[in-house]
Amino acid sequence: MKLRTSSKKKAKIKMGLEGCSGSGKTYSALLLAYGIAKDWSKIAVIDSENGSADLYSHMGNYNVLTLNEDFSPET
């Protein structure tokens, strides 16, 4: 064993957000992304829920990619 001084290393974030409809997943993801990037233009949301990502456009000018396929749980 060797005692060493702590150091910050590059690490990638692996995170999953789970919750029922309307529980705040998109909102929370946007806040987390902005906390990391500090720039709304560097954030992109892939929206599969009929434009729900645009509900938070007042927060900043982030990018949205809307998927038009049917991604419902039943499909």
Backbone as CSV, one residue per row, in Angstrom:
resi,resn,N_x,N_y,N_z,CA_x,CA_y,CA_z,C_x,C_y,C_z
1,MET,0.838,-1.190,0.000,0.000,0.000,0.000,0.872,1.239,0.000
2,LYS,0.347,2.251,-0.694,1.074,3.507,-0.760,0.088,4.652,-0.587
3,LEU,0.346,5.524,0.343,-0.477,6.707,0.565,-0.165,7.725,-0.516
4,ARG,-1.199,8.250,-1.161,-0.988,9.217,-2.219,-1.959,10.379,-2.060
5,THR,-1.654,11.466,-2.705,-2.528,12.638,-2.708,-3.651,12.411,-3.719
6,SER,-4.844,12.808,-3.367,-5.975,12.634,-4.283,-5.777,13.490,-5.530
7,SER,-6.315,13.014,-6.638,-6.228,13.765,-7.890,-7.486,13.512,-8.707
8,LYS,-7.887,14.529,-9.431,-9.076,14.424,-10.262,-8.704,13.771,-11.581
9,LYS,-9.419,12.737,-11.946,-9.163,12.022,-13.183,-10.347,12.220,-14.117
10,LYS,-10.092,12.112,-15.409,-11.179,12.199,-16.373,-12.054,10.963,-16.237
11,ALA,-13.334,11.193,-16.092,-14.282,10.093,-15.989,-15.535,10.451,-16.765
12,LYS,-16.104,9.477,-17.427,-17.344,9.691,-18.156,-18.518,9.373,-17.233
13,ILE,-19.548,10.171,-17.351,-20.738,9.956,-16.527,-21.614,8.909,-17.177
14,LYS,-22.016,7.942,-16.393,-22.975,6.929,-16.831,-24.180,7.070,-15.921
15,MET,-25.278,7.559,-16.479,-26.423,7.876,-15.649,-27.705,7.488,-16.361
16,GLY,-28.661,7.051,-15.601,-29.989,6.772,-16.127,-31.020,7.504,-15.285
17,LEU,-32.006,8.082,-15.933,-33.103,8.737,-15.230,-34.362,7.922,-15.498
18,GLU,-35.060,7.591,-14.457,-36.248,6.753,-14.585,-37.385,7.379,-13.798
19,GLY,-38.562,7.297,-14.337,-39.729,7.810,-13.632,-40.952,7.737,-14.518
20,CYS,-42.097,7.874,-13.900,-43.343,7.819,-14.654,-43.521,9.121,-15.437
21,SER,-44.468,9.119,-16.336,-44.756,10.286,-17.150,-45.061,11.493,-16.271
22,GLY,-44.405,12.607,-16.563,-44.642,13.827,-15.808,-43.858,13.959,-14.524
23,SER,-42.915,13.054,-14.285,-42.167,13.085,-13.026,-40.958,14.025,-13.052
24,GLY,-40.614,14.578,-14.231,-39.528,15.546,-14.303,-38.229,15.032,-14.889
25,LYS,-38.268,13.949,-15.645,-37.045,13.379,-16.219,-36.371,14.345,-17.202
26,THR,-37.139,14.908,-18.109,-36.574,15.825,-19.108,-36.046,17.075,-18.435
27,TYR,-36.804,17.640,-17.532,-36.391,18.839,-16.806,-35.096,18.583,-16.032
28,SER,-35.056,17.468,-15.319,-33.861,17.118,-14.546,-32.659,16.890,-15.448
29,ALA,-32.883,16.221,-16.583,-31.783,15.965,-17.517,-31.225,17.274,-18.067
30,LEU,-32.116,18.231,-18.368,-31.651,19.534,-18.859,-30.844,20.277,-17.803
31,LEU,-31.290,20.246,-16.566,-30.543,20.905,-15.490,-29.175,20.249,-15.286
32,LEU,-29.129,18.929,-15.329,-27.852,18.214,-15.196,-26.919,18.554,-16.357
33,ALA,-27.452,18.547,-17.568,-26.634,18.844,-18.745,-26.080,20.262,-18.682
34,TYR,-26.909,21.214,-18.279,-26.432,22.589,-18.186,-25.387,22.731,-17.075
35,GLY,-25.577,22.012,-15.988,-24.597,22.049,-14.911,-23.233,21.547,-15.354
36,ILE,-23.234,20.629,-16.292,-21.978,20.079,-16.811,-21.409,20.970,-17.916
37,ALA,-22.242,21.361,-18.874,-21.770,22.085,-20.060,-21.635,23.592,-19.854
38,LYS,-22.457,24.171,-18.989,-22.478,25.623,-18.755,-22.763,26.423,-20.023
39,ASP,-23.379,25.776,-21.016,-23.687,26.441,-22.278,-24.846,25.689,-22.927
40,TRP,-25.997,26.351,-23.053,-27.188,25.688,-23.595,-26.969,25.198,-25.020
41,SER,-26.151,25.892,-25.805,-25.944,25.503,-27.207,-25.178,24.185,-27.350
42,LYS,-24.566,23.707,-26.287,-23.835,22.440,-26.322,-24.700,21.258,-25.912
43,ILE,-25.990,21.514,-25.643,-26.900,20.475,-25.159,-27.852,20.076,-26.279
44,ALA,-28.064,18.779,-26.444,-29.021,18.261,-27.420,-29.932,17.253,-26.734
45,VAL,-31.219,17.344,-27.045,-32.220,16.427,-26.496,-32.802,15.629,-27.655
46,ILE,-32.830,14.304,-27.522,-33.520,13.459,-28.493,-34.919,13.240,-27.937
47,ASP,-35.904,13.805,-28.620,-37.275,13.833,-28.129,-38.123,12.770,-28.825
48,SER,-38.604,11.814,-28.058,-39.480,10.766,-28.602,-40.892,10.875,-28.022
49,GLU,-41.183,11.982,-27.353,-42.479,12.124,-26.685,-43.270,13.331,-27.189
50,ASN,-43.489,13.411,-28.489,-44.367,14.425,-29.087,-44.028,15.857,-28.694
51,GLY,-42.770,16.227,-28.730,-42.379,17.606,-28.479,-42.248,17.995,-27.025
52,SER,-42.170,17.038,-26.125,-42.072,17.382,-24.701,-40.791,18.136,-24.367
53,ALA,-39.740,17.951,-25.157,-38.478,18.661,-24.888,-38.625,20.160,-25.091
54,ASP,-39.562,20.574,-25.938,-39.762,22.003,-26.192,-40.504,22.700,-25.055
55,LEU,-41.033,21.955,-24.114,-41.741,22.555,-22.982,-40.824,23.415,-22.121
56,TYR,-39.524,23.194,-22.211,-38.566,23.884,-21.356,-37.701,24.862,-22.144
57,SER,-38.164,25.293,-23.302,-37.372,26.189,-24.154,-37.077,27.526,-23.477
58,HIS,-37.868,27.891,-22.484,-37.617,29.138,-21.752,-36.324,29.085,-20.932
59,MET,-35.815,27.877,-20.688,-34.600,27.723,-19.884,-33.354,28.131,-20.665
60,GLY,-33.354,27.890,-21.982,-32.189,28.211,-22.795,-32.363,27.699,-24.210
61,ASN,-31.462,28.063,-25.082,-31.528,27.662,-26.488,-30.746,26.374,-26.727
62,TYR,-31.301,25.256,-26.282,-30.681,23.952,-26.506,-31.218,23.360,-27.810
63,ASN,-30.574,22.317,-28.287,-30.922,21.667,-29.546,-31.876,20.504,-29.297
64,VAL,-32.793,20.297,-30.239,-33.775,19.215,-30.114,-33.808,18.429,-31.417
65,LEU,-33.739,17.108,-31.298,-33.932,16.198,-32.419,-35.218,15.439,-32.135
66,THR,-36.250,15.678,-32.944,-37.542,15.041,-32.728,-37.616,13.750,-33.532
67,LEU,-37.923,12.660,-32.859,-38.127,11.372,-33.525,-39.612,11.245,-33.845
68,ASN,-39.926,10.938,-35.088,-41.321,10.886,-35.513,-41.908,9.484,-35.509
69,GLU,-41.112,8.486,-35.232,-41.608,7.109,-35.167,-42.457,6.925,-33.914
70,ASP,-43.167,5.817,-33.843,-43.959,5.489,-32.650,-43.062,4.742,-31.663
71,PHE,-42.691,5.413,-30.575,-41.830,4.803,-29.560,-42.591,4.577,-28.263
72,SER,-43.877,4.340,-28.362,-44.666,4.084,-27.177,-44.262,2.740,-26.570
73,PRO,-44.456,2.538,-25.280,-44.087,1.266,-24.635,-44.792,0.064,-25.276
74,GLU,-45.995,0.280,-25.790,-46.725,-0.819,-26.411,-46.074,-1.302,-27.711
75,THR,-45.406,-0.359,-28.407,-44.740,-0.697,-29.667,-43.433,-1.398,-29.378
